[in-house]
């Protein structure tokens, strides 16, 4: 049987190995995006709305960090979590938690940089109105995040795309342990090198399908929101 | 809405606003009292918008002081402004007003009634659920007026609110301005449209190069302007 046919069969018969890998991948990447959003959106808002010494340099750095090499992040998180590292006693290395940490580090600059741009553009538009209405600083941030929510979804999508597609960081800190830390990307890399193409192709198809579905849902959400909120 | 004449007069004492080497307002002194709308007129760059922004507290004077009824610190609820191009929040027309009511600390229980009243005042009763950003330019300007009035101001500043509107939309805005003024709210409006100034003004302030060159009751101003700058502006000649 050609590998493409076998791959399709694995997807259609809900092969447990394949779906366990898909499930773990989604848990890790979505957890990382949620954590990165909790850090990145407030950070983006802070940089957008405050003036401090070195702000321009910080923005350049934040933008540059969007292109962080995953293997470098993997190495840095590995050093942090390894037995001799500062966070070694937590015993997180080679666990899904370590993979979440690595992906959070990768995704946070993306969400923070895109959020900053969105919130700063909106602030330029709203500044006079909110100031004239004597809206306080916390209410301003809440307003800008709420009114920019449809654009911020794009930032989250970009972060999810980065997390779901990367392999370099999680293979270093997760170890690609079968049944424990094996995700779609690490499994594709491994199975391809082993010559087990059906599983690799099956995972690749599922990965692309997930990315398309999530983007389509977000796009529909954004369109519906814009129709309702303007 | 109720007038709070105790907030007036607004007094500008030798107010200068500088941007680099340029004085946008140049030692300007002016007293704005209660009564019919005050129209601030003058060519582009005369300082009309800056004057309103300084009064609102959006720009701090480089020199000089602005007082309200003799007090330099202005309680926020006492004034509101409508900008030439108001920003519409990304929510419905009604929720734009609700936002202003929240910001002004009006109890939630009173929001729906107040929103209905304000939408009716500006003729947008049927548009409450529409996204504000989908309204036409004239409708947005009227919504901005309703949003400003949500603060129950005693003074309403209007920065060329009809500058980019067609005659029908301009009339709708001017009718609201008259209705607002009739309720005792002091209107201070910048415009470079002399016809509009004639239609609405109780008194006229002419600005040129950041200074007040004339300040007089409207009928007197249009009948016999005192200064050469005012005569030039009234004649439709270029005031350089």
Interface residues (C-beta under 8 A of the other chain):
Chain A: X125 X126 X128 X129 X131 X132 X133 X134 X135 X139 X143 X147 X227 X228 X229 X230
Chain B: X56 X58 X76 X80 X81 X83 X86 X87 X88 X89 X90 X91 X92 X99 X100 X103 X104 X131 X132 X133 X134 X151
